[in-house]
């Protein structure tokens, strides 16, 4: 997360690192070295697909086969460099973020025996046979599991940097302030998730806060969660991510808890 913050606040850092040779990057910045290796793997696979091959290397047709074969896409949208960038976004947004939340949440559940006990009671009652495959609607109806997931999202933040927006046409009003048109406005999710007025004792992992809140307060708490952003630029994979979180947490703790 610290590297993410540095890249946002020091925009020339990544272009500068990209100019350095691989052997030097491995010495001074291992995360960038690992990222370069990943890009190389993506490029190899994408180049095979763009060239017309690679289909037999997967158990199913991938999104990149579909992009390559789409007659409505212009050639520049099918270029290997464009598809490598797409692969980077898919892997980064679709795996690292969910994995981070799951690891943070699992730690806090295991570190709080009363939370673990309540979670186990609920999932055991809902799914007496641990070998059963739970369904998403059934999982979403479990109040304590939902509270654990919401608290996990709150305490894991997602991105740390400000997700800025610009209103071009007219001034915006925020309480006593007038924000001129064209002014970038943003706030780190940390400030929203650590709002002491909304989340008292915010450093504590407390799923009960979501259980005990009345309807109006609960809705306000949900609006504070900014892991997926808000508005027209909200994460397109949010519903998929929620499905992953419900399935992973319920299955792991039901079968291994």
Secondary structure, DSSP 8 states (H G I E B T S, - for coil): -HHHHHHHH-THHHHHHHTS-HHHHHHH-HHHHHHHHHHHHHHHHHHHHHTT--GGGSSS--HHHHHHH-TTS-GGGGSHHHHHHHHHHHHIIIIIHHHHHHHHHHHHHHH-HHHHHHHHHHHHHH-SSTTS---HHHHHT-HHHHHHHHHHHHHH-S--S---EE--SS-EEETTEEE-TT-EE---HHHHHT-TTTSTTTTS--THHHHHS-HHHHHHHHHH--TT--GGGS-TTHHHHHHHHHHHHHHHHHHH-
